Amino acid sequence: MIITDCPFCNSDNTVSVLKMNLPTFHSACSQEELSEATEAGILVAADFEIKACTNCGLGFNAQRLPNEILDYIYSNYRYIKPQKKIGITKYESMVKFICKHAQKKQHIAETGCSDGYLLDTLFSLGYRNIEGFEPSQEISLCNNKSLVRNEFFTENSVFKTKVDVFYLMHVLEHFSSPIEIMGIMQRNLTLGGKIIFEVPNYEF
C-alpha cells in the first residue's frame, strides 16, 4: 500500500525523503525461521520510503505492508535485546523520564514491551502497578512475565482500572493509525494522565 497524503493533516503536499530496502526482522534469526517465513510467503525484506509533509512536518512510511504480513512480523518479532546487554544505553533516558513523570503507586502500561527490559527495570525500582503488551515471544526473556499480556494493544484491550501513564518506546510509529491508538489510550487514562512516547526523527 502506497500512501501519498499525510496521515496526520491529510495534506497532499508531501515529498520523498528516503527510499531503501529494509529487513523485516531487526536481528539475526535462524535459517529455520527464515525458511518458515519464506514458505509462509512473508517478506524478509521490503521496500521502505519516508515521505515528509511540507504542511505539518510529519515524516511517515509511505509504503505500508498489508495487515496480514504485519501481524505475522510482529507476532514473530526480533529486535535488540537489552536483557542480553544489547542496546541498554538506548533505554536509559526513557527510564529517567518515566521516573520523573510517574509515581511508583500509579498504574503504568507499556505498549510494545519487547523483552520486558523497561518493565523489569521499573519493577526493580519499586514500581508495582505496571503491565505491558507484547505480541511476540520476545517476552520470554522478561523476569516478570506475569506483568505482560502476550497480545496486541487494540481498541478491545480492557483494563481493571484507569491508566495513569502509557508509554511507548519506538512503538507508536508501528501502528497503522497512531492517532487512533492515542485516542484509545486517552479513553483509558485517568484525569490528568499522561502518554509518554519516543519516536524516530527522520531528519537524523
Helices and strands as residue ranges (DSSP letters): E 14-23, H 31-39, E 45-53, E 59-61, H 67-75, G 82-84, H 89-101, E 108-111, H 117-124, E 130-133, G 137-141, G 145-147, E 148-149, E 163-169, G 172-174, H 178-187, E 189-198
